[in-house]
Amino acid sequence: MSKVGRIVDGFFGYVRNNGLVGTRNYLGILSTVGCANEVARAIRNNLDGAALITHHQGCCQTPPDLEIVTDSLISLAKNPNIGAVLLVSLGCEGTNVDKIEEEIARFGKPVERVVIQKVGGSINAVDVGSRMAALLLSKISPCRREKVDISQLVVGVKCGASDATSGLVSNPSVGVAVDILVKAGGSVIFGETTEFIGAEHILASRASSEDVSREIYRIVVEMEKRARSMGADMRRGQPTPGNMEGGISTIEEKSLGAIVKSGSCKIDGVLGYSEFLGSRKGLYVKDTPGREPEALTGFVIGGATLLLFTTGRGAPQGHPVSPVIKICGNPETVGALGVHIDVDLSSVLAGTLSIEESGMKILEEVIEVASGKKVRAEVCNYNETMDIWTVGPVI
Amino acid sequence: MSKEAIVCNVKDNVATAIRDLQEGSIVEIVVGGRAITVKLRDNISFGHKFALEDIPKGYSVIKYGEPIGTATSEIRRGEWVHVHNLVSNRGRGDVEGG
């Protein structure tokens, strides 16, 4: 069968009651406030098949930020890679834990809650929570992979530790893969609003409507305003010192090299940070910063069940909920950090692999990983990198 | 693809080195199907840029067919282009109207 034929053929995923399809089948151990992270981690360590969802938010924040955290946690629980949820709460946090539990139950997922202050402290909470989690895991473990259409895939795309090869090789290759996925009826989410600066006019020209175009400009203006409000040149923050050592001089250059990973299809909408995509299809922007933990989590909040991550200088991290496929076009990095690279595109600069062929190579890996192949970050057990993005002060 | 440097768009006034290049060497680059040669005035590391033409101070540096910033000094053809002679126009809280 031809390469494109195999892709149209689909993948093996976990079909949930609501029809959404996961690439993994995890129990989500979800910390509702930074103070509960350590209990959540200890519960996860007692079990097999649990995804640890931690962050540093949920207390001493302004109401708009607490709402973002509450809604983000609800959306994370809705991700089809999560079959059931254990909420780990301290008991006095600002996040609305009742709402989180109600929304998850209404969405049709089994959910339980352990509250550290109610059960007599961390040691008891680990004990009680581990029992609850074990029963939830038994409940979801019979779920089996089924053959589904490629259009059931929701893919997030991100670049990190970028260098000049990101813009020349790996991002355009991802752009080829994204175009094929979107045209096949799938969903793709990209973001890193900071890296639209200097390239926003190109994205806006691809907007499906005036509203979407305006929204793209608005999120860039807001992001740039926040960076400028520090009264300093944004550089060294963006581009990072590593970007500059790799040859990227300005944010405009970084942005122009970064947006090519979104391909060339029209942009169907802009999602707020805590927003869940649900069953919508097409290409979406998610308003996120460029930093990995918050950006990757933003795509998973959106419903991404698989993440594509291009890197120039090399980065090891995955994500607890969705597998991260690392793609690299820098021969030196592939040589030095090969253990962290899933798709090696170093032949492009040697002239023996085209960008179109690279895009197909990425798609083949997408199908494999969506069907259960472990990515390097999973094999290396480097999957705890995540956080939730908020914009206001910690008070 | 050229073995030494890449030009992303015909409008570009810089090329990107795809291997470490030596000062004084003559590099052949294909721009829009046409081969041009540039004699390098600096060592250019893998991933870094050099000018394809003289860029006066205050003019835009163009890559991917779009401005990526402004030249802060006269940049001569074959010279290394980076943060020492190229500045971003965006995200600048340090300058008025940035």
Chai-1 contact restraints between the chains, C-beta under 6 A:
chainA,res_idxA,chainB,res_idxB,connection_type,confidence,min_distance_angstrom,max_distance_angstrom,comment,restraint_id
A,D163,B,G47,contact,1.0,0.0,6.0,A-B,restraint_1
A,A164,B,T16,contact,1.0,0.0,6.0,A-B,restraint_2
A,A164,B,G47,contact,1.0,0.0,6.0,A-B,restraint_3
A,L168,B,I6,contact,1.0,0.0,6.0,A-B,restraint_4
A,I197,B,R90,contact,1.0,0.0,6.0,A-B,restraint_5
A,I197,B,G91,contact,1.0,0.0,6.0,A-B,restraint_6
A,G198,B,R90,contact,1.0,0.0,6.0,A-B,restraint_7
A,E224,B,G91,contact,1.0,0.0,6.0,A-B,restraint_8
A,A227,B,G91,contact,1.0,0.0,6.0,A-B,restraint_9
A,R228,B,G93,contact,1.0,0.0,6.0,A-B,restraint_10
A,R228,B,G98,contact,1.0,0.0,6.0,A-B,restraint_11
A,M230,B,G93,contact,1.0,0.0,6.0,A-B,restraint_12
A,G231,B,G93,contact,1.0,0.0,6.0,A-B,restraint_13
A,A232,B,G93,contact,1.0,0.0,6.0,A-B,restraint_14
A,A232,B,D94,contact,1.0,0.0,6.0,A-B,restraint_15
A,D233,B,R92,contact,1.0,0.0,6.0,A-B,restraint_16
A,D233,B,D94,contact,1.0,0.0,6.0,A-B,restraint_17
A,M234,B,G91,contact,1.0,0.0,6.0,A-B,restraint_18
A,G246,B,G47,contact,1.0,0.0,6.0,A-B,restraint_19
A,G247,B,G47,contact,1.0,0.0,6.0,A-B,restraint_20
A,G247,B,H48,contact,1.0,0.0,6.0,A-B,restraint_21
A,S249,B,H82,contact,1.0,0.0,6.0,A-B,restraint_22
A,S249,B,V83,contact,1.0,0.0,6.0,A-B,restraint_23
A,S249,B,L86,contact,1.0,0.0,6.0,A-B,restraint_24
A,T250,B,I68,contact,1.0,0.0,6.0,A-B,restraint_25
A,T250,B,G69,contact,1.0,0.0,6.0,A-B,restraint_26
A,T250,B,S88,contact,1.0,0.0,6.0,A-B,restraint_27
A,I251,B,S88,contact,1.0,0.0,6.0,A-B,restraint_28
A,I251,B,R90,contact,1.0,0.0,6.0,A-B,restraint_29
A,I251,B,G91,contact,1.0,0.0,6.0,A-B,restraint_30
A,E252,B,I68,contact,1.0,0.0,6.0,A-B,restraint_31
A,E252,B,G69,contact,1.0,0.0,6.0,A-B,restraint_32
A,E253,B,K63,contact,1.0,0.0,6.0,A-B,restraint_33
A,E253,B,I68,contact,1.0,0.0,6.0,A-B,restraint_34
A,L256,B,Y64,contact,1.0,0.0,6.0,A-B,restraint_35
A,L256,B,E66,contact,1.0,0.0,6.0,A-B,restraint_36
A,L349,B,I18,contact,1.0,0.0,6.0,A-B,restraint_37
A,G351,B,M1,contact,1.0,0.0,6.0,A-B,restraint_38
